[in-house]
Amino acid sequence: MNFVGMFLAFILGLLIGVLNYRISMLIISKKPDFLAVANIIHQAIAIVFLLVLYFAGPFTPFNRYYMLIGGVIGITVMIVFTTARLLKFTASVQSDNNDKNQSDVKEDASNG
């Protein structure tokens, strides 16, 4: 029965990871300079999730420690998976910004 709770917490951890990924994509697409804010939001969401698992444990038929293990593994799996995708996305955003900045410099040099 404890492994059922661990599996449910794992699935919830995956969903929390997807939520964090969506928040990151939203922040990066609007203001790429605020990536540190996205990381703070991720940590806050993860801590709240783990606190809910810990304090809700006695009210469930599952052992709270198995639920915590499942939740931590779920969040960690999604962090590993989505970090690579976020790095590719931020690299493309930065290269687009560099291309725009270089074209602006060329236009200024030809006009001046």
C-alpha positions in Angstrom: 0.0 0.0 0.0 2.9 2.4 0.7 4.1 2.0 -2.9 0.7 3.2 -4.2 1.2 6.4 -2.2 4.7 6.8 -3.4 3.5 6.3 -7.0 0.7 8.9 -6.5 3.2 11.4 -5.0 5.6 10.7 -8.0 2.8 11.5 -10.5 2.0 14.7 -8.5 5.7 15.6 -8.5 5.8 15.2 -12.3 2.8 17.5 -12.6 4.5 20.0 -10.3 7.6 19.8 -12.6 5.4 20.5 -15.7 3.9 23.5 -13.9 7.4 24.8 -13.1 8.3 24.3 -16.8 5.3 26.2 -18.0 6.1 29.0 -15.6 9.7 29.2 -16.9 8.6 29.2 -20.5 6.1 32.0 -19.8 8.7 34.1 -17.9 11.5 33.5 -20.5 9.3 34.3 -23.5 8.2 37.6 -21.9 11.3 38.7 -20.1 14.4 36.5 -20.5 16.3 38.5 -18.0 14.1 37.3 -15.1 15.1 33.6 -15.2 16.3 33.9 -11.6 12.8 34.9 -10.6 11.5 31.7 -12.3 14.0 29.6 -10.2 12.8 31.2 -7.0 9.2 30.4 -7.9 10.2 26.8 -8.7 11.8 26.4 -5.3 8.8 27.9 -3.5 6.4 25.6 -5.4 8.5 22.5 -4.7 8.9 23.3 -1.0 5.1 23.9 -0.6 4.4 20.6 -2.4 6.8 18.7 -0.1 5.3 20.4 3.0 1.8 19.5 1.9 3.0 15.9 1.4 4.6 15.8 4.8 1.7 17.3 6.7 -1.0 15.5 4.8 0.7 12.1 5.4 -1.0 11.3 8.6 -4.4 11.9 7.0 -3.8 9.4 4.2 -3.5 5.6 4.4 0.0 5.9 3.1 3.3 6.3 5.0 4.4 9.9 4.7 8.1 9.0 4.0 7.2 6.9 1.0 5.1 9.8 -0.3 8.0 12.2 0.3 10.4 9.9 -1.6 8.0 9.6 -4.5 7.4 13.4 -4.6 11.1 14.2 -4.6 11.8 11.7 -7.3 9.0 13.0 -9.5 10.1 16.6 -9.2 13.8 15.7 -9.8 12.9 13.7 -12.9 11.0 16.6 -14.4 13.8 19.1 -13.5 16.4 16.9 -15.3 14.1 16.5 -18.3 13.0 20.1 -18.6 16.3 21.8 -17.9 17.7 20.5 -21.2 14.7 21.9 -23.0 14.9 25.2 -21.2 18.6 25.5 -22.1 17.9 25.0 -25.7 15.1 27.5 -25.6 17.2 30.2 -23.8 20.1 29.6 -26.2 17.8 30.2 -29.2 16.4 33.3 -27.6 19.8 34.7 -26.8 21.1 33.9 -30.3 18.0 35.7 -31.8 18.8 38.7 -29.6 22.4 38.7 -30.6 21.5 38.6 -34.3 19.1 41.5 -33.8 21.8 43.5 -32.0 24.4 42.8 -34.7 22.0 43.9 -37.4 21.2 47.1 -35.5 25.0 47.8 -35.2 25.4 47.3 -39.0 22.5 49.6 -39.8 23.9 52.3 -37.5 27.4 52.0 -39.1 26.0 52.3 -42.6 23.8 55.3 -41.7 26.4 57.2 -39.8 
